[in-house]
């Protein structure tokens, strides 16, 4: 191939690559999630609040089955108990409020327990997958995951004394919903939060036999999915 031919080949290749980048960028900008949060920002719905917890902090646990066990989506449009809201409304309100929360002022160390699941439970496959988490793995908790600084309180949710105990490092500056102070607090993470596995350990202590998984919360704006 001549020098001119090589030049034209390289020029064409870079031109195609440039066009592909533009198309990819436009595609990303047109994603529903990008448009949704842009509209929220335009309407001033994302102005930071001087709040450390979302308004539906206590109620969100009641709708976590939609994300974990795949409940009938039709019931997402029925009023949820005494809230006066449908689960779909609760999700939209909470997702927006999480983005507006005051960032945490300190690094937190919190605990979350998952009791052992029988093989006929809908969550069994997910439970087994989490049991085999390895250092370096990134796990995605699709639900509004609850945790606390009080390990004794966390273990209440592992009545069989078998299951998974997550020890989670929450870096300073995280936007998490927090109620209470010190070991009397309760934490709720935004849905679809991601965590990096730092270490795993098998714990056997008397009647207790569980897998301890140490995680680090990844500070990401990643609220996507079911709304």
Secondary structure, DSSP 8 states (H G I E B T S, - for coil): --HHHHHHHHHHHHHHHHHHHHHHHHHHHTSHHHHHHHHHHHTTTT---S-SS-TTTTTGGGGTHHHHT---GGGGGSB-GGGSSBHHHHHHHHHHHHHHS---SS-EEEEEEEE---TTSTTHHHHHHHHT--TT-EEEE-S--EEBS-HHHHGGG-TTSEEEEEEEEE-TT---EEESSGGG-EEE--TTEEEEEEEEEEEEETTEEEEEEEEEEE------S--
